């Protein structure tokens, strides 16, 4: 629901298999390439070549991915969820946090059957992922009477983009939701910025 569309999804380096070479884990990608998995950090789930989730799998349990646009999904309980939308396109191809925020609001409005002006925006606040500054967009939507609050943190490198998203079933945003989202961000390792620094 929060990606730019099917064309860019086909460019993503999704992990389609795992193998072992000389006792070391190798991740196999859907574009026919591979690389050695992150060494020494067995708790990390590699989502893409430059993005891993390293959180407690008992807190954020892996969940069924709802569609091909979502790279990873998680559930904390019956009210709190997380997901990652990864695309192998970045700033060099015109991606920016502002563009992704705009698209997120447009998709929420379309799914809710309202105009973008009817999507409540609770603010944009500074955030950090893997030591790099970004920002989080907080907004809400109602789907068939079910109220959902979203936090969407885009990270954009030269050739990679991810949206780290949490959402909860609630009518109003609160500090506990924001704290859960910030803790979710802390669970990621992203190496998107080495090309631009």
N, C-alpha and C positions, 0 to 999 in steps of 0.2 A: 504494500500500500504506500510505501514511502520512498520508492526508488524512481529514477527518471524514466525507466521503461525497459522493455525487453531487449532492445538493440544493445544497450550498454551492458545488460546482464550477461550477454553471451561472451563478453570480453573478460569477465572476472576469472581469476585463477582459483577456482574452487578445488578443494581437495577431494579426489574421487577414490583414493586408495592409499594403503600404507604397505610398505615392504620393509625388509631388514637386509642390510648389506654389511657384512662383517660385524654383525651384532648391533649395528646402529640403525635407528629408525630413519626411513626415507618417506617423505610425503610425495604422492603422485598427484599431479594437477590435471585438470580437464583439458588443458591446451597441449598435453603431451610432454610437458617438462616435469622435472622433479628436483628436490633438494633435500639435504639432511635436515631432519627436524631439529628444533632448538635443543642444544645439548645441556644436560645437567638440570633441566627443569621439567620433570616428568608430570607435574601438575598442570601444565599448560595445554589447552586445546587449541591447536593451530586452525584458524579460520581461513586465512589466506597467507600468501608468502610473507607478508609484512605485518600480519595482525594475529595476535593470540589472546585467548581468554585464559587467565591464570587464577581465577577465583575459586572459592570453595565449591565443589560440585554438589555438596550436600545443602548449601545455602541457595545457590542458583543452579537448579537441576536442569540439565539439558532437556529440551522439549522437542516435539515434532515440529519441523520447519513447515509453516503454513503454505508456502508457495516457493517457486524457483527464484523469486526476487530476494528472498530472505536467506542470508548465508548461515545464520545460527539463531536458535531461539532458546529461551530459558524460562523457567517458572520458579518463583520463590514460594508461592502458595496460591490459593484459589482467587486471589485478588491482585497479585503483583507479578508482572511479566517483564521480560527483556528480550531484545532481539538486535541483530546486527545486519545491516544492509551494506555489503561491500561491492565496489565496482573498480575495475582496473583502468580507470580514467581519473584524471586529476586536474590540477590548475593549468597544466600545459594544454589541456583540451577544453578549458573554459569553466571548469568546476570551481565553485566557491561556497563558503558557508552560507552566504546570503541567498544564493541560488537554491541550495538544498533546503533552507528554511522556507523559502517561498513555495517550493514544490511540496514540502510536507504539509503546509497549510492548504494548498490546492487539493491534494489528495484527500485530506481529512474532510474538506468541504464537499467534494464529490461523493465520497462514501456516505456522508451524513445527509446528502441531498439538499444542501443549503449553499448559499454564496459564501465566499471566503470572508466577507465582512461579518458573517454570523458565527465564525469560529472564535471562541474566546481565547485571547492570547494573554497569558499571565505574566509574561516578561521574558527578557533575554538576559542571562547572567553569565559572568565570566566562569570558565571551567578550565580544567587541565587534564590532558591525557598523555601519559608517558613523559611528563615533564615539559610538555608544550602547551602553550596557551591556546584556548579556543573559547567557545561560548555555547550555552545550552538554551534552547528555545523551549519554553513551557506553554502548553496550549491544551485545549480540551475539545471534545466532540461528543455528540449524542447519537447513538445508532439504535433505532427502534426502541427508544426509551431507556437504553443503557448508557450511563454517563461514564466517560473515560477521560482521564488526565494523562497527558503525554509529556515526556522530557526527551528531547532529541538533540544530541550533541554530534555535530559533523566534524570530522577530521579530514583535511585535504592536504595531500602531498602533491608533488609534481605529476605523478602518474597513478595515484591511488586515492580512493575516497571511501570513507566508511561513515555510516550513521549509527551511533550507539544510542539505542532507544530503550527507555523503560516506560511502562504504562501501568495504570492502576484503575480499578473500578471504583470511582468516587465522584461525588458531585463538586467538590471543592479541592483545590490544591492546598497542601499543608507542608510544614517544615519537615515532617517525617518522610514524606515522599521525596522531597529534594535531597535529604540526607541519604536515602536509599539509592537515588540516582548517582550521587557523587561517589558513593562506595562502589557502585557498579563500574563507574569509569576507572576507579583505582585498580580494578581487576584486569585491565587490558594492558598489553604490551604492543605498541605500534611503532614501526620504523619507517614511517611515511616521509620523514623530513630530510633524510640524509642526502637526497639529490639536490635539495634547494638550499642547503646550508654549506 
